[in-house]
């Protein structure tokens, strides 16, 4: 049986399983998963400078959101992990479904149609090339 308080045991166990790759996550982004995934597919596996160039000239709304998120992940890598921005590349990037905002649109004869405005959680994980 392990010695120490329950919180100390959990802290020690989590130290071994801690994620060391720099990342950034945006929760409840006002863009659907499909639209975000289209942009994420274009930058997956690319180095950071190429990805920023792709996002800057992509006309989709999701690209502006993901560009800001990528810049945040780069800043996390430089400040928290001490990595060089020139060696970084996008190892993983994905979008998960978040809750939908339910809205009502009035229709004829007093009826109402439901409109669901989709949201997503977008995650970008970087790594350093050797």
N, C-alpha and C positions, 0 to 999 in steps of 0.2 A: 504494500500500500504506500502511495506517495505521501511524503510529509509536507506540511505547510497548509496554508489556507487555500480554499477552493479557488479564489481569484488568482493567487500566486501560481497555482498549478496550471490554470488556464493560460495565464500570461506566458509561462515558460513553453507550453505546448504550441501556442500561436507564434512564438518567436521563430520556431523551426519552419512553420508553414507560410511565413510572410512573403508576399509578392514583392519582388525586387525591381520588376520592370516599371518604368514610369508610365503613368496613364492619366487620362482625364475622362470624366463622365458627365454628361448633361442629362438631367432627368426632366421629364415632362416637356420635351421639345415640341413645339406646335407644328410638327411635320409628320406625315404618315411614315410608317416603317418602309413601305415600298419605295417612296420617293427618296428617303434618306439612303436606303440600300443601293439605289442606282448610282448615287454619288460616291458612296463608300467603296463600291466595286471598282471604280475608276482609280482610286488611290491606294488600294490594298497592296502591300508589298513594295511600294515605291519609297525612295528616299525622301526626306522631309522637304528639301528645296523643290524637288519635282512636284511633290504633292501640293505644296502651297501655290505653285504656278498653275497647276491644273484647276485648283479650287478658285483661284483669282479670276480665271477666264471662263468658268462654267456659268451659264446663265440661270441655273436653277436656284430657287430660294434656299434649298437645303445646303448648298455649297457655302453660303455665307455663314450659316450656323456651324457647319463642320470646320470651316477655316478658323473661326474663333476658338473652337474646341481644340484643334490641332496646335494652335499657338500656345494655348494653356498647357497642353501636354509637353511641349518643347520647354516651356519655362519650368515646369515641374522637374524635367530631366536635368536641366542645368542647375537649378537651385537645390533640389533635394538629393539628387543622386550624383551630382558633380560630373555629368556626362558632357561630351563635346557635341554641339548641335550639328556639326558637319558630318558626323558618323552615324546619326540616327536614321532609322527607317521605320515604317509603319508595319509592325508585326501582325497585329490584329486590329480589326475595326468592325463593329457590328451595331445593329439597331434592334432593340427589343420593343415589343408592344407595351404601351402604358395604358392607363385608363382613358376612356373616351368621354368627351364632354357631350352631354345630351342636350340638344336644342330642339325647339319645336317651330315648325313652319306652318302658318295657317293656310288652309286649303278651302275649297268651295263647300258651301252648306254647313259651315261650322266645324268641319273636320280639321284634324291637325296631323301633319306628317312629322315623324321624328327624323332629325338629322343628327348623326354622330360625327363629331369632329375628332379625328384621330390624333393621338399623341404618341411619342416614342421616347425611349431611353437610348441615347447614343453613347458608345464607349470607343475610345481610341487608345490602343496600347502600343508603345514604342519599344524599340530595342536598339542596341548599339552594334554596328558591324566592326569586326576585328580586322 
